[in-house]
Amino acid sequence: MSLSSVMSEPTPRSRALKKRQRRLQAVLLSVWLAASFGPSFFARDLNFEVWGAPFHFWMAAQGSVLVFMAIVAIYAGLMNRWEAQDAQASPPVA
């Protein structure tokens, strides 16, 4: 049994899927940038409280981690859905 018979060719992605993927990546990277650097740059201006702690402290301790987990979950969910839709729309590869 040869290695080439074991490994299958990856399914080709449509241009529309690639475009949506790049747009999603840009949006999620912007959210990541805002969540990680925003509170540190504007800490003095963000002096309101969230659940009994200052917002900048809350973001550093817990908020940023929750934002990062949400980014991963959103990306995985949307990409699974879009790739399934793309696989249904494209003809089977023989």
Helices and strands as residue ranges (DSSP letters): H 3-6, H 15-41, E 49-50, E 53-54, H 55-58, I 59-63, H 64-89
